[in-house]
Amino acid sequence: MRESHNVAITALRALAACYDRQRLCRSATTGTATIMKRLALLLLLAACAKPLPDEPVGQLFEVYRDRSVPIGSALNFSAERYAGKWYEIARFPVPFETGCAGVTAEYAALPDGGLSVLNTCRELDGTVRSTIKGRADVTGPGRLKVSFDTIPFPSDYWVLWIDEGYRTAVVGTPNGRAGWILNRDPKIPADRMRAARDVLEFNGYDLAKLVEVPQ
């Protein structure tokens, strides 16, 4: 809890500094202030979450990837085939997922070519702790921009690799602040887990900080 509290304090200080700069530049509009308040609330809620046993708590804006290493996305990506339910097998710690077990992500095709998103965080006993809805828009081969109803800014979401049968996927971000291994089933075969880890490492990620998620 102490580390989580430090995350919240650091985040709020960063938000305050950002807000002050915006005021000095005369760009702190009502919309900007609302965004700051919503983000501060989200960070405080994340700070109150109880970590899983032995789970490291991700720091705000922590980077898990050597950004000097080029990062690529899956050229053969199909949003239609990507739709469906995915289980989060492993992740790099981020404050918003602290304490989340049994995490799933569900995608459904939208008429405009995008995908609806439903992420679910569970307790270790399987009860649902929280859900969040959003949408993902394809911006390039294997590259999506994801936005959620309660988060005031979109995020890059790149599918770095997906196997031919669309059973296992590796997701990362150019800024290296997040990354996931996803699978269609709660348990992933050892060969595909090794392949997924190799993809993360090839794209500059520090595998020592990758955390397996209880399912």
N, C-alpha and C positions, 0 to 999 in steps of 0.2 A: 504493500500500500504506500510505503514511503516513496518508492520509485515512481509510482503512478502520480502521487501528489507533486513530485518534482516535474513530471511531464506537464501537468496542468499549469503550474506556476510559470514554467518556461514558455509554454504556449501563450499564456495570457500576456506575458511581458512582450513577446514578439508581436502579438496583435496590437498591444497598446502602442508600441513603437511604430508599427505600420500605420496605425490610425493617426498618430501625431504627424507623420510625414505627409499623409494625405491632406491633413488640415493645413499644414504649411504650404502645400501646393494648391490649396483651395479646391481640392477635388473630393473632399469628404462629403459626398452627397448623402441623402437619406438612404438610398439603396445601399451604399457602401457601409453605412453604420449598421443597417439591418443584417448584412452579410457577416460583419464582425461579431455581432451579438449571437447569431445563430451558430457560427463556428466556435465561439467561446463556450456556448452551452454544450455542444457536441463533445468538445475536449474535456469539459468537466465531468460529463457523464462517463466518458471513456476512462477518466482517471479514477472513478469510483468502482470500476469493474474489478472483480477479484481474479487474478491470474490463475491459470491452470497450474497444477503441481509442477515445479521446475521450469515453468514457462518464463522466458525472458520478456521483459516489457519493452516494446518498441518505443524509441524516442521520437518526438515530433521531427519530421524531416530527416530522419536517419537514412543514410544511403548504404545500400548493400551491394552495389555494383561498381566496378571500376569503370567510370564513365569515359575513360580514354579508349576503352575497347568498343569497337563498332557493335551495334545491336541490330539484328535483323528480324523480320517477321515472316510468317508462313505464306509463301506465294500462292499455295494451293488452297487457301482458306475459303470455306463456303459458309456464310452466315446461316443459310437454311439447314445445313447439316450440323452446325454447331448448336442449334436450338435443342432444348431438352434439359435434363437434369444432370448436374455435375456435382461430385463430392470433392471437397477440399482435402487433399491428402497431405499437403505440406504448404507452409507459407513462411515468408519472412515477417518478423513481428512488426505490426503496425498498431498504434494505440486504439483504433476503432474496433479491432478484433480481439482485444485482450480478454482472456478467459473464455473465448468461444470454442466449443467443441461441436462435433457433428455438423460442421458448416456445409451448407449446400447452396448452389447457385442455379437458378432455373431461368432459362431463356425461351422466349417464344417469338416467332416471326411476326413482324408488323406489316401492314399493307404498304407502307412507304419504303420498305427495304431494311428498316432498322430492327432492333430486337428489344422486347420488353425484358426487364431484369427483376428477379425476386431473390434476394439473398436472405438466408436464414441462419441465425446463430442459436446454438442450443447449449444447454447445461450438460454436464457429464452424464446425467441420468436420462438424457434424451428429451427433456422438456424444452419447449421453445422459449428462449430468452427474449429475442427480438427479431424483427424482420425489417427489411428496407426495400423499397421499390424504386425502379428507375428505368432508364432506357440506354441502349448502346447504338451508336450510329457508326457505320463503316466509313472510314476516311481513306482507306487504302488496303492493299492486300494484307490480310491478317491484322489490320490496324483499326481499332475502334476508339471512339470517344464516349466515355460512360458518364452519365449524369444521374444523380439520385434526388428524390423529392426533397429531402431534408439537408442535403449538402450543397452549399452555395456556389460550387464551381465544378466543372467537368474534369475528368481525369483521363489520361492516356491509358489504354489497355491493349497491349500488343500480344497477339498469339504468336509466340516465338517458334513453336513446333506443335504439330498435332499428328498423331499416327494415321495411317491410311484408313483405318476403320473408325476413326473419330471416337476412340475409346479413352485416350489419354491426351491431355493438352498441357503445355507449359506456357504460362502467361507472365509477362514482365512489363516494365516501363522504362522508357529511355532515361529518366532521371534516377532510376535505380532505387527508388524508395519503397517499392513493393514487388512481390513476385509470388507466384503460386504454382503448384502442381495439382492438376485436376484429373479426375477419373470418373468414368460413368458408373462405376461400382464403388462401394465403400472400401474395398480391398483392391490394391493394385498389384499385378504380377511383378516379381522381382526384376525381370528383364526390362519392362517398361519404366519402372522406377529408376533403374540405372540410366536408361536413355534420357529420361527427363532431367536427372541431375547433371548429366553430361551437357545437355543443352544449356542449362543455367550457367554452368561453369564456362562454357564456350562463349557465352554472352557477357562474361565479366562478373558474374555473381559470386559472392563469398559463401560457399556451401557450408562453412562452419556455423553460419548464422541461420541456416534453414531449420525450421521446426516442423516436426511431423504433428499432424492434427488428429486427436482421437476421434474415431468414427464409430 
